[in-house]
Amino acid sequence: MATKFTASQSVEIAVPQQPIPIQHYLRQPPRLVRALVDNSRIQQLSEEVFRLKMRPMTFMSLSIQPTVDMRVWAESNGIIYLRSVGCEILGLEYVNQRFALNLKGYLSAKDLSTGTRLQGRADLEVQVDLPPPFSFTPKPILEATGNGLLKSVLLTVKQRLLHQLLADYRHWVILQTKEKGLDDDSTELPILNPE
């Protein structure tokens, strides 16, 4: 019996003023991924594709550890997109063969009169054919448990986005301004990746 679980999460973050706009930072998907996921759980497969080894999760009495391949890229309009392109459940072959994960999301910077804000959204969907005894569990209980688990995964990502991303952006600006010989009083900015 295939069961579908879904969760969505939106985020809006006020970006503190820095000498280099956050749009320049967002053009570097590898840096963004490393800000959101612990480095020991990331393997870069290509310029835009990353393998993320998630922490083990418990679904009812089943312990699962998904490995998700994510494509993360920046469009010329400055919006960062992410899409899952593959997934594997380690150690549970029955579930792995009957498991599909679809994650899609975006993050964009908007310049408003009150300052720059990051806005984003992630939608996560998992479809799985559960083995007995789970297949005998009432569907509303399965769905509530699964949806809650996915929501907690997205909430964790949101928390890292709120804290790690802005900290890494601040750190990146400091490195860039030191490399270019700028100080905080300078009005000139380095030209980064002109497009």
C-alpha positions, 0 to 999 in steps of 0.5 A: 500500500503506497502512502504519501507524506507531504510537508511545506515550509516557507521562510523570510529573513531580514538580511543585515546590511553588509558591504557586499550584497547577499545576491553575490553570496547566493551565486555560490551554491556549494557555499550555500549547501555547506552553510545548511548541512554539516560538512561531514555529511556532504559529498559534492558529485558535480558542480551543481549536485550534492549527496547529502547523508541525512541523520537517522530518523525514526518512523514509528519503530522503523529507523531510516537514514536517507541519502539524497542527491540534490541539484542546487543552482543559481539562475541569472535572476539571482534565485537559487533553486534546489531539486532532489535528483535521487534518493537511497535508504541505507540498510533497508532494501525493502523500503529503498526499492519502494521509496520515492522522495521529491524535494523542490525549493527556492531562495531569493533576495528581495530589495525592499524599502526596509532592507533586503530580505531572503524569501524561500519555500521548500516542498517535500513529498515522500511516497513509500510502500510500507511493509507489514506490519505498517501496512495494517496501521490505519492510514490517518495515523501513518500520514500524521506520523509521516507528515510530522516527520517531514515537517520536522526535517524542513523545520531543521533546515529552516533553523539552519538557514536562519542562523548558519546562512547569515553567519556564513554570509557575514564570514564570507563578506569579511573574507572578500573585503580582506582579500580586496583590501577594502575596509569598512569605510570604503565606498568602492566594492569589488566587481564579483562575477559580472554577468 
